[in-house]
């Protein structure tokens, strides 16, 4: 999946406070170099677009391919426009990109909940059961009715955090960075979220 990087009529001025290039590594270096040469930002797109698209597709469902395409494109366009404000002490841009994708997915919140509730009304396969580890590894296409019901019962913020950890494989620290919330909030919110899902699945909390 590829997409063009928009032309700029003006280029941001690199502040004297920006760390020297030797101190900036990984994705942060690509972003820094893109301030003077916008085409360099295409490297970030090439590196992460497919990954972001897979996550968005899981969230919005396989029937929403065009919406996933749009959200992915909008994520990288927003990142391009905001790249001068990126914290270049962070060499991994994934949490930053997932945070932008999360904001865009939020616009589809009602559609996501409707889809999950529709899945929840389906008959549960005989002998089907979930353990906590499978709850956090299942893909969107493998959603079972009870798990879909559990996800639908969550608030938007609970579901966003849970799925960033479960489906995007972000660490607690990365999820904190992506959503702009304290680490303590990440831990407490995930604990409450897992308890809610276990109750819906009929497990002890």
Buried (B, 14 or more C-beta within 10 A) or exposed (E): EEBEBEEEEEEEEEEEEEEEEEEBBEBBBBBBBBBEEBEBBBBBBEBBBEBBBBBBBBBBBEEBEEBBBBBBBBBBBBBBEEBBEBEBEBEEBBBBBBBBBBBBBEEBEEBBBEBBBEBBEEEEEEEEEBEEEEBBEBEBEEBBBBBBBBBBBBEBBBBBBBBBBBBBEBEBEBBBBBBEBEEEBBEEBBEBBBEBBBEBBEBEE
